[in-house]
Structure formats: C-alpha cells, structure tokens
C-alpha cells in the first residue's frame, strides 16, 4: 500500500492536479498583497484599498495605499515634480489582470503590474512596470529596468480639493476609465479588454 501511495504522489498528473487545486487563479480572487501582519493594516496612516475593474465579464483589480494630504502639499512638495512617485503609499500600486487589456496605448498580457508616475507641472507620465515584489519606494534604476510601457496624461483640476488619494472605475462592457484624484489633480486612464 505504501508503494502505491508513493507512486501516486510521484505521478506527474497527480502533482499537477494537486498544484492546480491549491493555487489561486489570477482573476478569480485577486488579493491585494501587503507586508506585515493583517492587524498592522489598521494602524497604517494610509489604508490599503482596491478598485474592481469589470470588463467583458472578467474582473481585474487595482490595489493601492490611500495617503491623505493632512495639510501638506504632496504632489510638487513632499513628492517632487520630475521624480518617480508610486501613486499611492506603502506597497506599490498594483494592477491584477486576468485577461489581456490595453491601458492607454499599452497592450498588456494577463499578469500583475505596478504603476507609478512622474508628475510635472502640466503633464504626467504614468509608467506600467512588471516589478510588483518591492516596497513602493525607492523607484531605483533597478526597478525602472522593469518598465513595460508608459503614457502621458494631462491632469485637470477637480471640482473640489481631494484630501485622500483615490482611484475609481467607470466602464461599460469592454472599456472604461480608471480615474486618479488627489489634491488639485485628476486624470483618467482608459482601459479596455482585448
């Protein structure tokens, strides 16, 4: 009986079935990843949040830390213009895609991507990066070597000041907009399912 169990365990098909039954499939339940114990999340100044992106019957997820200005000038102050910024707090802002998509002009295969930006006075560059297993900063040359693509966006002034950084999604069927808003800047990132 023991040799039968060993043969079963070593059988490649049994190994594959065992792996598939215990490994979550991206997109079925994409989890926001964080460092530290779950109870420590409640103590963070910038809470972890996420946005569900529904396109063509599939669900993607954008995970990010939500910093608040708290009387400070953040973009162009604490986060200097012309420097890479993680577009959030703590862990990198991460897009979980279970299907091929286009973000702006960037074609993305299914996978996990981090997003960061280089804000300027009148135009921002939003960068999609394949390195998601890092702390949000610094965005070093090593991190930048994993850049997948970038797009230019022109921020507008929102109708009112936005104290806490927010991403939101509005869409229909195969396309929509991921909207970024914080302080005196807001812009849309078009996203579509390919």
C-alpha positions in Angstrom: 0.0 0.0 0.0 2.9 2.4 0.8 4.4 1.9 -2.6 1.0 2.7 -4.2 0.9 6.0 -2.3 4.4 6.9 -3.3 3.7 6.1 -7.0 0.6 8.2 -6.8 2.5 11.2 -5.2 5.2 11.0 -7.9 2.7 10.6 -10.7 3.1 13.9 -12.7 -0.6 14.1 -13.3 -1.3 13.8 -9.6 1.3 16.5 -8.9 -0.3 18.9 -11.5 -3.8 18.3 -10.2 -2.6 18.9 -6.6 -0.9 22.1 -7.6 -4.0 23.4 -9.5 -6.4 22.6 -6.7 -4.3 24.6 -4.1 -3.1 27.6 -6.3 -5.5 30.5 -6.7 -6.0 31.5 -10.3 -5.3 35.2 -11.0 -8.6 37.0 -11.5 -10.8 34.5 -9.7 -9.9 36.2 -6.4 -7.0 38.6 -6.9 -5.7 39.6 -3.5 -4.1 42.9 -2.5 -0.7 41.9 -1.1 0.8 43.7 1.8 3.7 43.5 4.2 3.3 42.7 7.8 0.6 41.2 10.0 -3.1 41.8 9.0 -3.8 43.6 12.3 -1.0 46.1 11.5 -3.0 47.3 8.5 -5.5 49.1 10.8 -2.6 51.1 12.3 -1.4 52.5 8.9 -1.8 56.2 8.2 -2.5 55.3 4.6 -5.1 52.5 4.4 -4.9 49.8 1.8 -7.8 50.0 -0.7 -8.8 48.5 -4.0 -10.9 49.1 -7.1 -12.6 46.3 -9.0 -12.5 46.8 -12.8 -15.2 44.8 -14.6 -14.6 44.4 -18.4 -16.3 41.8 -20.7 -17.5 39.7 -17.8 -14.0 39.5 -16.2 -12.7 41.3 -13.1 -9.4 42.9 -12.7 -8.3 44.7 -9.5 -6.2 47.8 -8.7 -4.7 47.7 -5.2 -3.2 50.8 -3.6 -2.4 52.6 -0.4 -4.5 55.8 0.2 -2.4 58.7 1.5 -4.0 61.8 2.8 -2.5 65.3 2.4 -3.1 66.3 6.1 -2.3 70.0 5.5 0.8 69.2 3.4 1.4 69.8 -0.3 2.1 66.4 -1.6 2.5 66.4 -5.4 5.1 69.0 -6.1 6.0 69.3 -2.4 6.7 66.1 -0.4 6.7 64.2 -3.8 8.8 66.5 -6.0 7.9 67.2 -9.6 10.1 65.4 -12.1 10.7 62.5 -9.8 9.2 59.0 -9.9 6.3 58.6 -7.5 4.5 55.4 -6.6 1.0 56.8 -7.0 0.0 55.7 -3.5 1.6 54.7 -0.2 3.4 51.7 1.2 3.4 48.8 -1.3 3.4 49.7 -5.0 0.1 50.4 -6.7 -0.7 47.1 -8.4 -2.9 46.2 -11.3 -4.0 42.5 -11.4 -5.2 41.5 -14.9 -6.7 38.0 -15.5 -7.2 38.9 -19.2 -5.4 40.8 -21.9 -6.1 44.5 -21.8 -5.0 47.9 -23.1 -4.2 50.6 -20.6 -3.9 53.9 -22.5 -1.8 52.9 -25.5 -0.1 50.0 -23.7 -1.1 46.4 -24.6 -0.8 44.2 -21.5 -1.0 40.4 -21.4 -2.6 38.9 -18.3 -0.4 39.4 -15.2 0.4 41.7 -12.3 1.8 45.2 -12.9 2.9 48.1 -10.7 2.0 51.6 -11.7 4.0 54.8 -10.9 4.1 58.3 -12.2 6.5 61.1 -12.9 4.4 64.3 -12.3 5.3 67.5 -14.0 3.6 70.9 -13.9 1.3 70.4 -16.9 1.7 66.7 -17.9 2.4 63.5 -16.0 4.0 60.3 -17.3 2.3 57.1 -16.0 4.5 54.0 -16.1 3.5 50.4 -16.1 6.2 48.1 -14.6 6.4 44.4 -14.2 8.2 44.5 -10.8 5.5 44.1 -8.1 7.5 42.4 -5.4 9.0 45.5 -3.8 8.2 48.3 -1.4 6.7 51.3 -3.1 9.9 53.4 -2.9 12.6 54.0 -4.0 11.9 53.7 -7.7 15.5 52.9 -8.4 17.2 52.3 -11.8 16.9 48.6 -11.0 13.1 48.9 -10.6 12.9 51.1 -13.7 14.7 48.4 -15.7 11.4 46.5 -15.5 9.3 49.3 -17.1 6.8 47.7 -19.6 5.4 50.9 -21.1 4.4 54.5 -20.4 1.8 57.1 -21.4 1.3 60.8 -21.0 -1.7 62.2 -19.2 -2.8 65.8 -18.7 -4.2 66.4 -15.2 -7.2 68.6 -14.7 -8.3 70.4 -11.5 -11.1 68.5 -9.8 -14.3 70.3 -8.9 -13.2 70.3 -5.3 -10.0 69.6 -3.3 -9.4 65.8 -2.8 -7.8 65.2 0.7 -7.3 61.4 0.3 -5.9 59.9 -2.8 -8.5 57.9 -4.7 -8.8 55.6 -7.7 -12.2 54.8 -9.1 -13.5 53.0 -12.2 -16.4 53.6 -14.5 -17.0 51.4 -17.5 -19.4 49.5 -19.8 -18.8 46.1 -21.3 -15.3 46.1 -22.8 -13.9 49.5 -21.9 -13.8 52.1 -19.2 -11.8 54.7 -17.3 -9.7 54.4 -14.2 -9.7 57.8 -12.6 -7.0 59.1 -10.3 -7.7 62.1 -8.0 -5.7 63.7 -5.3 -5.3 67.3 -4.1 -5.7 69.5 -7.1 -5.1 66.9 -9.8 -7.3 64.3 -11.5 -6.9 62.3 -14.7 -8.3 59.3 -16.5 -6.5 56.2 -17.6 -8.5 54.5 -20.4 -8.6 50.7 -20.1 -10.2 48.1 -22.4 -10.3 44.4 -22.7 -8.5 43.0 -25.8 
